[in-house]
Amino acid sequence: MFKNRKDAGEKLAKALEKYKAENPLILAIPRGGVEVGLQVARKLKVDFSLIIARKLPFPDNPEAGFGAIAED
């Protein structure tokens, strides 16, 4: 479907082009969302920022998460 995250961001930007006039803020969650969000923000020429959150893991399976928590 997508070559990589950059390609995904470029395609998502095309789909979101109609919102450009509303001057949106693009928020991304590390790690995978940063490259996608950055491409969207660049293509739409809008502001970009990160949301830093920590995964809440299951006690018996730390790789799996059931939610996330952020500072604020």
The first five atom37 places (N, CA, C, CB, O) and aatype in JSON, in Angstrom:
{
  "aatype": [12, 13, 11, 2, 1, 11, 3, 0, 7, 6, 11, 10, 0, 11, 0, 10, 6, 11, 18, 11, 0, 6, 2, 14, 10, 9, 10, 0, 9, 14, 1, 7, 7, 19, 6, 19, 7, 10, 5, 19, 0, 1, 11, 10, 11, 19, 3, 13, 15, 10, 9, 9, 0, 1, 11, 10, 14, 13, 14, 3, 2, 14, 6, 0, 7, 13, 7, 0, 9, 0, 6, 3],
  "atom_mask": [
    [1, 1, 1, 1, 1],
    [1, 1, 1, 1, 1],
    [1, 1, 1, 1, 1],
    [1, 1, 1, 1, 1],
    [1, 1, 1, 1, 1],
    [1, 1, 1, 1, 1],
    [1, 1, 1, 1, 1],
    [1, 1, 1, 1, 1],
    [1, 1, 1, 0, 1],
    [1, 1, 1, 1, 1],
    [1, 1, 1, 1, 1],
    [1, 1, 1, 1, 1],
    [1, 1, 1, 1, 1],
    [1, 1, 1, 1, 1],
    [1, 1, 1, 1, 1],
    [1, 1, 1, 1, 1],
    [1, 1, 1, 1, 1],
    [1, 1, 1, 1, 1],
    [1, 1, 1, 1, 1],
    [1, 1, 1, 1, 1],
    [1, 1, 1, 1, 1],
    [1, 1, 1, 1, 1],
    [1, 1, 1, 1, 1],
    [1, 1, 1, 1, 1],
    [1, 1, 1, 1, 1],
    [1, 1, 1, 1, 1],
    [1, 1, 1, 1, 1],
    [1, 1, 1, 1, 1],
    [1, 1, 1, 1, 1],
    [1, 1, 1, 1, 1],
    [1, 1, 1, 1, 1],
    [1, 1, 1, 0, 1],
    [1, 1, 1, 0, 1],
    [1, 1, 1, 1, 1],
    [1, 1, 1, 1, 1],
    [1, 1, 1, 1, 1],
    [1, 1, 1, 0, 1],
    [1, 1, 1, 1, 1],
    [1, 1, 1, 1, 1],
    [1, 1, 1, 1, 1],
    [1, 1, 1, 1, 1],
    [1, 1, 1, 1, 1],
    [1, 1, 1, 1, 1],
    [1, 1, 1, 1, 1],
    [1, 1, 1, 1, 1],
    [1, 1, 1, 1, 1],
    [1, 1, 1, 1, 1],
    [1, 1, 1, 1, 1],
    [1, 1, 1, 1, 1],
    [1, 1, 1, 1, 1],
    [1, 1, 1, 1, 1],
    [1, 1, 1, 1, 1],
    [1, 1, 1, 1, 1],
    [1, 1, 1, 1, 1],
    [1, 1, 1, 1, 1],
    [1, 1, 1, 1, 1],
    [1, 1, 1, 1, 1],
    [1, 1, 1, 1, 1],
    [1, 1, 1, 1, 1],
    [1, 1, 1, 1, 1],
    [1, 1, 1, 1, 1],
    [1, 1, 1, 1, 1],
    [1, 1, 1, 1, 1],
    [1, 1, 1, 1, 1],
    [1, 1, 1, 0, 1],
    [1, 1, 1, 1, 1],
    [1, 1, 1, 0, 1],
    [1, 1, 1, 1, 1],
    [1, 1, 1, 1, 1],
    [1, 1, 1, 1, 1],
    [1, 1, 1, 1, 1],
    [1, 1, 1, 1, 1]
  ],
  "atom_positions": [
    [[0.82, -1.19, 0.0], [0.0, 0.0, 0.0], [0.87, 1.27, 0.0], [-0.94, -0.01, 1.21], [0.61, 2.21, -0.74]],
    [[1.9, 1.27, 0.84], [2.83, 2.39, 0.91], [4.26, 1.85, 0.79], [2.65, 3.21, 2.24], [4.57, 0.77, 1.29]],
    [[5.11, 2.61, 0.12], [6.52, 2.22, 0.0], [7.23, 2.32, 1.34], [7.25, 3.1, -1.05], [8.03, 1.46, 1.7]],
    [[6.92, 3.39, 2.07], [7.54, 3.65, 3.36], [6.71, 4.74, 4.07], [9.04, 4.1, 3.19], [5.66, 5.14, 3.57]],
    [[7.17, 5.2, 5.21], [6.41, 6.2, 5.98], [6.33, 7.55, 5.25], [7.04, 6.39, 7.36], [5.33, 8.26, 5.35]],
    [[7.38, 7.89, 4.55], [7.36, 9.15, 3.79], [6.26, 9.09, 2.73], [8.75, 9.42, 3.11], [5.48, 10.04, 2.58]],
    [[6.2, 8.01, 2.02], [5.16, 7.81, 1.0], [3.77, 7.85, 1.63], [5.38, 6.47, 0.27], [2.84, 8.44, 1.07]],
    [[3.62, 7.24, 2.8], [2.34, 7.26, 3.5], [1.94, 8.68, 3.87], [2.39, 6.38, 4.76], [0.78, 9.06, 3.71]],
    [[2.89, 9.47, 4.35], [2.6, 10.86, 4.71], [2.21, 11.7, 3.51], [0.0, 0.0, 0.0], [1.3, 12.53, 3.6]],
    [[2.88, 11.49, 2.4], [2.55, 12.23, 1.18], [1.14, 11.89, 0.7], [3.58, 11.93, 0.08], [0.4, 12.78, 0.29]],
    [[0.79, 10.63, 0.76], [-0.56, 10.23, 0.33], [-1.62, 10.73, 1.31], [-0.64, 8.69, 0.21], [-2.71, 11.13, 0.89]],
    [[-1.31, 10.7, 2.59], [-2.25, 11.22, 3.58], [-2.44, 12.72, 3.39], [-1.75, 10.92, 5.0], [-3.55, 13.23, 3.53]],
    [[-1.37, 13.43, 3.07], [-1.47, 14.87, 2.83], [-2.43, 15.17, 1.68], [-0.09, 15.47, 2.53], [-3.2, 16.13, 1.75]],
    [[-2.38, 14.38, 0.64], [-3.3, 14.57, -0.48], [-4.75, 14.41, -0.03], [-2.99, 13.58, -1.61], [-5.63, 15.16, -0.44]],
    [[-4.98, 13.41, 0.83], [-6.33, 13.17, 1.33], [-6.81, 14.28, 2.27], [-6.39, 11.82, 2.04], [-8.02, 14.51, 2.4]],
    [[-5.88, 14.96, 2.92], [-6.23, 16.01, 3.88], [-6.14, 17.42, 3.3], [-5.33, 15.91, 5.09], [-6.36, 18.4, 4.02]],
    [[-5.82, 17.52, 2.04], [-5.64, 18.82, 1.38], [-6.83, 19.76, 1.61], [-5.45, 18.62, -0.12], [-6.63, 20.97, 1.74]],
    [[-8.04, 19.24, 1.68], [-9.22, 20.09, 1.84], [-9.25, 20.81, 3.19], [-10.48, 19.25, 1.69], [-10.0, 21.77, 3.35]],
    [[-8.43, 20.37, 4.16], [-8.4, 21.01, 5.48], [-7.32, 22.07, 5.6], [-8.2, 19.97, 6.54], [-7.21, 22.73, 6.64]],
    [[-6.51, 22.26, 4.58], [-5.4, 23.2, 4.62], [-5.84, 24.61, 4.97], [-4.68, 23.21, 3.29], [-5.16, 25.3, 5.73]],
    [[-6.96, 25.05, 4.45], [-7.45, 26.41, 4.69], [-7.81, 26.64, 6.15], [-8.66, 26.69, 3.82], [-7.88, 27.79, 6.59]],
    [[-8.04, 25.58, 6.9], [-8.38, 25.7, 8.32], [-7.14, 25.84, 9.2], [-9.19, 24.5, 8.77], [-7.26, 25.92, 10.42]],
    [[-5.96, 25.87, 8.58], [-4.68, 26.01, 9.28], [-4.54, 24.99, 10.43], [-4.53, 27.43, 9.83], [-4.4, 25.38, 11.59]],
    [[-4.58, 23.72, 10.12], [-4.51, 22.7, 11.16], [-3.12, 22.59, 11.79], [-4.92, 21.35, 10.6], [-2.13, 23.04, 11.22]],
    [[-3.07, 22.0, 12.94], [-1.82, 21.64, 13.59], [-1.68, 20.12, 13.46], [-1.78, 22.1, 15.11], [-2.57, 19.38, 13.87]],
    [[-0.58, 19.67, 12.9], [-0.34, 18.25, 12.74], [0.41, 17.75, 13.96], [0.44, 17.95, 11.43], [1.5, 18.24, 14.26]],
    [[-0.16, 16.79, 14.67], [0.46, 16.19, 15.84], [0.86, 14.76, 15.51], [-0.49, 16.23, 17.06], [0.1, 14.03, 14.88]],
    [[2.05, 14.36, 15.94], [2.54, 13.03, 15.65], [3.04, 12.36, 16.93], [3.66, 13.07, 14.59], [3.52, 13.03, 17.85]],
    [[2.92, 11.06, 16.95], [3.39, 10.27, 18.09], [4.63, 9.48, 17.64], [2.27, 9.31, 18.62], [4.55, 8.72, 16.67]],
    [[5.77, 9.65, 18.34], [6.94, 8.83, 18.01], [6.64, 7.37, 18.22], [8.16, 9.25, 18.85], [5.82, 7.06, 19.1]],
    [[7.2, 6.49, 17.53], [8.25, 6.69, 16.57], [7.69, 6.73, 15.16], [9.28, 5.6, 16.71], [8.04, 7.62, 14.39]],
    [[6.86, 5.81, 14.83], [6.39, 5.69, 13.45], [5.6, 6.86, 12.93], [0.0, 0.0, 0.0], [5.6, 7.1, 11.72]],
    [[4.93, 7.59, 13.79], [4.08, 8.68, 13.33], [4.83, 9.94, 12.97], [0.0, 0.0, 0.0], [4.27, 10.82, 12.31]],
    [[6.07, 10.07, 13.4], [6.81, 11.31, 13.18], [7.05, 11.55, 11.69], [8.15, 11.28, 13.92], [6.76, 12.64, 11.19]],
    [[7.57, 10.58, 10.99], [7.85, 10.77, 9.56], [6.56, 11.0, 8.77], [8.59, 9.54, 8.99], [6.53, 11.82, 7.86]],
    [[5.51, 10.29, 9.12], [4.22, 10.47, 8.44], [3.7, 11.88, 8.69], [3.19, 9.42, 8.92], [3.34, 12.59, 7.75]],
    [[3.66, 12.29, 9.95], [3.16, 13.63, 10.3], [3.99, 14.74, 9.71], [0.0, 0.0, 0.0], [3.45, 15.75, 9.26]],
    [[5.3, 14.56, 9.7], [6.18, 15.58, 9.14], [5.9, 15.79, 7.65], [7.64, 15.18, 9.35], [5.87, 16.92, 7.19]],
    [[5.7, 14.71, 6.92], [5.39, 14.83, 5.5], [4.06, 15.53, 5.28], [5.37, 13.46, 4.84], [3.93, 16.35, 4.37]],
    [[3.08, 15.22, 6.1], [1.77, 15.89, 5.98], [1.94, 17.38, 6.22], [0.74, 15.28, 6.98], [1.45, 18.19, 5.44]],
    [[2.64, 17.75, 7.3], [2.84, 19.17, 7.63], [3.6, 19.9, 6.52], [3.59, 19.3, 8.95], [3.25, 21.03, 6.18]],
    [[4.62, 19.27, 5.98], [5.39, 19.9, 4.89], [4.53, 20.13, 3.65], [6.61, 19.03, 4.53], [4.54, 21.22, 3.07]],
    [[3.8, 19.11, 3.26], [2.98, 19.23, 2.04], [1.87, 20.26, 2.2], [2.37, 17.87, 1.69], [1.57, 20.99, 1.26]],
    [[1.27, 20.32, 3.4], [0.19, 21.28, 3.62], [0.69, 22.65, 4.07], [-0.78, 20.73, 4.66], [-0.06, 23.61, 4.14]],
    [[2.0, 22.71, 4.39], [2.62, 23.96, 4.87], [1.91, 24.48, 6.13], [2.6, 25.04, 3.76], [1.48, 25.63, 6.19]],
    [[1.8, 23.58, 7.12], [1.15, 23.91, 8.39], [2.08, 23.52, 9.54], [-0.23, 23.18, 8.52], [3.11, 22.88, 9.33]],
    [[1.71, 23.92, 10.75], [2.52, 23.64, 11.93], [2.52, 22.15, 12.27], [2.0, 24.44, 13.12], [1.59, 21.41, 11.96]],
    [[3.6, 21.75, 12.92], [3.83, 20.36, 13.27], [4.39, 20.28, 14.68], [4.79, 19.69, 12.26], [5.24, 21.08, 15.06]],
    [[3.93, 19.32, 15.45], [4.46, 19.1, 16.8], [4.35, 17.63, 17.17], [3.71, 19.98, 17.83], [3.68, 16.85, 16.49]],
    [[5.01, 17.29, 18.25], [5.01, 15.91, 18.72], [4.21, 15.77, 20.0], [6.44, 15.41, 18.95], [4.13, 16.71, 20.8]],
    [[3.62, 14.62, 20.18], [3.0, 14.25, 21.45], [3.88, 13.14, 22.02], [1.49, 13.78, 21.26], [4.01, 12.07, 21.43]],
    [[4.48, 13.42, 23.16], [5.34, 12.42, 23.78], [4.51, 11.66, 24.81], [6.59, 13.08, 24.44], [4.03, 12.23, 25.78]],
    [[4.36, 10.39, 24.57], [3.55, 9.54, 25.46], [4.32, 8.26, 25.76], [2.17, 9.22, 24.82], [5.24, 7.88, 25.03]],
    [[3.94, 7.63, 26.84], [4.55, 6.36, 27.24], [3.5, 5.27, 27.17], [5.16, 6.46, 28.66], [2.38, 5.44, 27.64]],
    [[3.89, 4.16, 26.59], [2.99, 3.01, 26.49], [2.75, 2.42, 27.87], [3.57, 1.93, 25.53], [3.67, 2.32, 28.68]],
    [[1.51, 2.04, 28.13], [1.18, 1.3, 29.35], [1.14, -0.18, 28.98], [-0.19, 1.79, 29.97], [0.2, -0.64, 28.33]],
    [[2.16, -0.93, 29.4], [2.23, -2.34, 29.0], [1.42, -3.24, 29.91], [3.67, -2.8, 28.99], [1.15, -2.91, 31.07]],
    [[1.04, -4.38, 29.38], [0.44, -5.44, 30.2], [1.54, -6.01, 31.08], [-0.24, -6.56, 29.31], [2.66, -6.22, 30.6]],
    [[1.26, -6.28, 32.35], [2.3, -6.81, 33.25], [2.95, -8.11, 32.76], [1.71, -7.05, 34.61], [4.15, -8.3, 32.94]],
    [[2.18, -8.98, 32.15], [2.74, -10.26, 31.72], [3.25, -10.25, 30.28], [1.7, -11.33, 31.87], [3.79, -11.25, 29.81]],
    [[3.09, -9.13, 29.58], [3.56, -9.02, 28.2], [3.94, -7.56, 27.93], [2.47, -9.51, 27.19], [3.13, -6.8, 27.39]],
    [[5.16, -7.16, 28.28], [5.57, -5.76, 28.14], [5.59, -5.23, 26.7], [6.92, -5.58, 28.73], [5.59, -4.02, 26.49]],
    [[5.62, -6.13, 25.72], [5.59, -5.68, 24.32], [4.21, -5.21, 23.9], [6.06, -6.8, 23.4], [4.07, -4.37, 23.02]],
    [[3.19, -5.75, 24.53], [1.81, -5.37, 24.21], [1.39, -4.22, 25.11], [0.82, -6.59, 24.37], [1.78, -4.16, 26.28]],
    [[0.62, -3.31, 24.58], [0.16, -2.19, 25.37], [-1.35, -2.12, 25.41], [0.0, 0.0, 0.0], [-2.03, -2.59, 24.5]],
    [[-1.87, -1.53, 26.47], [-3.31, -1.36, 26.58], [-3.71, 0.1, 26.65], [-3.82, -2.08, 27.8], [-4.89, 0.43, 26.79]],
    [[-2.73, 0.99, 26.55], [-3.02, 2.41, 26.58], [-1.72, 3.21, 26.58], [0.0, 0.0, 0.0], [-0.64, 2.66, 26.37]],
    [[-1.86, 4.49, 26.81], [-0.7, 5.38, 26.86], [-0.97, 6.5, 27.86], [-0.36, 5.96, 25.45], [-2.12, 6.8, 28.19]],
    [[0.11, 7.09, 28.33], [0.0, 8.19, 29.27], [0.98, 9.28, 28.84], [0.27, 7.72, 30.74], [2.09, 8.99, 28.4]],
    [[0.56, 10.53, 28.99], [1.41, 11.66, 28.64], [1.52, 12.58, 29.87], [0.85, 12.43, 27.4], [0.75, 12.46, 30.82]],
    [[2.46, 13.48, 29.81], [2.73, 14.38, 30.94], [1.52, 15.22, 31.31], [3.89, 15.28, 30.6], [1.25, 15.42, 32.5]],
    [[0.8, 15.7, 30.34], [-0.35, 16.55, 30.65], [-1.6, 16.0, 30.03], [-0.11, 17.98, 30.15], [-2.68, 16.58, 30.18]]
  ]
}
